[in-house]
Amino acid sequence: MQNLLFPLSLKFNIATFSSDFVAKDASGLTVAYVKQKLFKFVEDVAVYTDETQSSLLYRIKADRWLDFSAVYNFTDKDGNPLGKIARRGWASLWKAHYEIFDEGADASPEYVVTEENAWVKVLDGLLGEVPILGLFTGYFFNPAYQIMDHTGQKVARLKKEKSLLGRKFVIEELGRIEGRNQERILLGLMMLVLLERRRG
């Protein structure tokens, strides 16, 4: 998953029991099929080349059981570590905040992912509880997330598109991202989408 043609579109399947989506590049070519395993105490996500699931590319797995501050580790098909994404616990209650790290032991994040507008989360939560009206919040409250490098430079953006069931997202490249960094960012955003999808 390198040297991709942006923007990428992520579209969830609504006809399956599992939480899964297809990622396509700007030309409409499928670049990944992402599937979250059901009934697992520790979150486990597989990333395949396509929906046939014949060729595994990556795995994303939580380091602990049902923890708000869990770390999600990325590995390639052979189990080699590629990096990880961590949700910053209480800071994410008001405004989603994640950090992406490389495969090393260094504690400093390479990238930070933050929600652009926390009020979208608040309004979606309030109106989502209103009968009937709550079904349509996906058309009006669509969160966006900015990805910044360690210098504060924006390198990418994830945006939920208007849809009834919250099934469409777009990833835009705002700055040049290459090699393993591109892999780490995309794997991190794929996990973020699975975690944050229920909102908006």
C-alpha positions as CSV (number, residue, x, y, z in Angstrom):
1,M,0.0,0.0,0.0
2,Q,2.5,2.6,-1.2
3,N,2.6,5.2,-3.9
4,L,-1.2,5.3,-4.1
5,L,-3.3,7.7,-6.2
6,F,-5.2,10.0,-3.9
7,P,-7.9,10.7,-2.8
8,L,-8.8,7.3,-1.4
9,S,-12.4,6.3,-0.8
10,L,-13.5,4.0,2.0
11,K,-16.9,2.4,1.7
12,F,-18.4,0.1,4.3
13,N,-20.4,-2.9,3.3
14,I,-23.9,-3.0,4.8
15,A,-24.8,-6.5,3.6
16,T,-22.4,-8.3,5.9
17,F,-22.4,-9.1,9.6
18,S,-18.8,-8.1,10.1
19,S,-17.5,-4.5,10.2
20,D,-15.7,-4.3,6.8
21,F,-14.9,-1.9,4.1
22,V,-13.3,-1.5,0.7
23,A,-10.6,1.1,0.0
24,K,-10.3,2.4,-3.6
25,D,-7.9,4.9,-5.2
26,A,-8.8,7.9,-7.3
27,S,-9.0,5.7,-10.4
28,G,-11.5,3.3,-8.8
29,L,-9.0,0.5,-8.3
30,T,-9.4,-1.5,-5.1
31,V,-6.2,-1.1,-3.0
32,A,-7.4,-2.9,0.2
33,Y,-10.2,-4.8,1.8
34,V,-10.4,-4.3,5.6
35,K,-12.2,-6.7,7.9
36,Q,-12.6,-6.6,11.6
37,K,-13.0,-10.0,13.2
38,L,-16.2,-10.5,15.2
39,F,-16.6,-11.8,18.7
40,K,-13.0,-11.1,19.7
41,F,-12.1,-9.8,23.2
42,V,-9.0,-8.1,21.7
43,E,-9.7,-6.2,18.5
44,D,-8.2,-7.9,15.5
45,V,-8.3,-6.4,12.0
46,A,-7.1,-8.0,8.7
47,V,-6.2,-6.0,5.6
48,Y,-6.3,-7.9,2.3
49,T,-5.6,-6.9,-1.3
50,D,-9.3,-7.3,-2.2
51,E,-12.6,-8.8,-1.2
52,T,-11.6,-12.3,-2.1
53,Q,-9.4,-12.3,1.0
54,S,-6.9,-14.5,-0.8
55,S,-3.9,-12.4,-0.1
56,L,-3.2,-10.9,3.4
57,L,-1.3,-7.6,3.5
58,Y,-1.4,-6.4,7.1
59,R,-2.9,-7.1,10.5
60,I,-3.9,-4.5,13.1
61,K,-4.3,-5.8,16.7
62,A,-5.0,-4.2,20.0
63,D,-2.5,-4.7,22.8
64,R,-5.2,-5.2,25.5
65,W,-8.8,-6.1,26.1
66,L,-11.5,-3.4,25.7
67,D,-9.4,-0.5,27.0
68,F,-10.2,3.1,26.0
69,S,-6.5,3.8,25.7
70,A,-5.5,0.7,23.8
71,V,-2.6,0.7,21.4
72,Y,-3.2,-0.9,18.0
73,N,-0.1,-2.5,16.5
74,F,0.5,-2.8,12.7
75,T,2.3,-5.9,11.3
76,D,2.9,-7.1,7.7
77,K,1.7,-10.5,6.5
78,D,4.7,-12.1,8.0
79,G,4.2,-10.6,11.4
80,N,7.0,-8.0,11.2
81,P,6.1,-4.8,13.1
82,L,5.4,-1.7,11.1
83,G,4.2,0.8,13.7
84,K,1.1,1.5,15.9
85,I,-1.7,4.0,16.6
86,A,-2.7,4.9,20.1
87,R,-5.8,6.8,21.2
88,R,-5.2,9.3,23.9
89,G,-7.8,8.2,26.5
90,W,-9.5,11.0,28.3
91,A,-8.3,13.6,25.7
92,S,-10.4,11.8,23.1
93,L,-13.7,12.1,25.1
94,W,-14.1,15.7,24.0
95,K,-12.1,15.7,20.7
96,A,-10.7,12.6,19.1
97,H,-6.9,12.5,19.5
98,Y,-4.7,9.7,18.2
99,E,-0.9,9.3,17.8
100,I,0.9,7.3,15.1
101,F,4.3,5.7,15.9
102,D,6.9,3.9,13.9
103,E,8.0,0.4,14.7
104,G,10.8,1.5,17.0
105,A,10.8,1.9,20.8
106,D,11.0,5.7,20.6
107,A,8.1,7.2,22.6
108,S,7.7,10.3,20.3
109,P,4.9,10.0,17.8
110,E,5.6,10.6,14.1
111,Y,2.1,11.8,13.4
112,V,-0.8,13.2,15.4
113,V,-4.5,12.8,14.3
114,T,-7.0,15.2,15.7
115,E,-10.6,15.9,15.1
116,E,-11.2,19.3,13.4
117,N,-14.4,20.3,15.1
118,A,-15.4,18.7,18.5
119,W,-18.9,20.3,18.3
120,V,-19.8,17.9,15.5
121,K,-19.3,15.1,18.0
122,V,-21.5,16.9,20.7
123,L,-24.3,17.7,18.3
124,D,-24.3,14.3,16.8
125,G,-24.5,12.7,20.2
126,L,-27.4,14.9,21.3
127,L,-29.5,14.6,18.2
128,G,-28.7,11.0,17.7
129,E,-30.8,10.2,20.8
130,V,-33.9,11.9,19.3
131,P,-36.4,9.3,17.7
132,I,-36.5,9.3,13.9
133,L,-34.3,12.5,13.7
134,G,-31.4,10.4,15.0
135,L,-31.5,8.3,11.8
136,F,-30.5,11.3,9.7
137,T,-27.6,12.8,11.7
138,G,-25.2,11.1,9.2
139,Y,-26.3,13.7,6.6
140,F,-25.6,16.7,8.7
141,F,-22.8,15.9,11.2
142,N,-19.8,14.5,9.4
143,P,-16.5,14.6,11.3
144,A,-13.2,15.3,9.7
145,Y,-9.7,14.5,11.1
146,Q,-6.4,16.2,10.3
147,I,-3.1,14.3,10.3
148,M,0.0,16.4,11.2
149,D,3.7,15.5,11.3
150,H,6.0,16.3,14.2
151,T,6.5,19.8,12.9
152,G,2.8,20.6,12.9
153,Q,2.6,20.3,9.1
154,K,-0.7,18.9,7.8
155,V,0.0,15.9,5.6
156,A,-3.5,14.3,5.2
157,R,-7.1,14.6,6.0
158,L,-9.9,12.1,6.7
159,K,-13.5,13.2,6.1
160,K,-16.8,11.3,6.5
161,E,-19.1,11.9,3.6
162,K,-22.8,12.4,3.8
163,S,-24.6,9.0,4.0
164,L,-27.5,7.6,5.9
165,L,-25.6,4.7,7.5
166,G,-22.2,6.4,7.9
167,R,-20.6,4.2,5.4
168,K,-18.4,6.5,3.2
169,F,-15.1,8.2,4.0
170,V,-12.4,10.0,2.0
171,I,-8.7,10.3,2.6
172,E,-6.9,13.2,1.0
173,E,-3.2,13.7,0.8
174,L,-2.2,17.3,1.7
175,G,1.6,16.8,1.7
176,R,3.9,14.3,0.2
177,I,3.9,11.0,2.2
178,E,6.2,8.2,1.0
179,G,7.1,4.6,1.8
180,R,6.5,3.2,5.3
181,N,5.1,6.5,6.5
182,Q,2.3,6.3,4.0
183,E,1.6,2.7,5.1
184,R,1.5,3.7,8.8
185,I,-0.8,6.6,8.2
186,L,-3.2,4.6,6.1
187,L,-3.3,1.7,8.6
188,G,-3.8,4.2,11.4
189,L,-6.7,5.9,9.6
190,M,-8.3,2.5,8.8
191,M,-8.3,1.6,12.5
192,L,-9.5,5.1,13.4
193,V,-12.5,4.7,11.0
194,L,-13.5,1.4,12.6
195,L,-13.3,3.0,16.1
196,E,-15.0,6.3,15.3
197,R,-17.5,5.2,12.6
198,R,-20.5,5.1,14.9
199,R,-20.3,8.8,15.3
200,G,-21.9,11.1,12.7
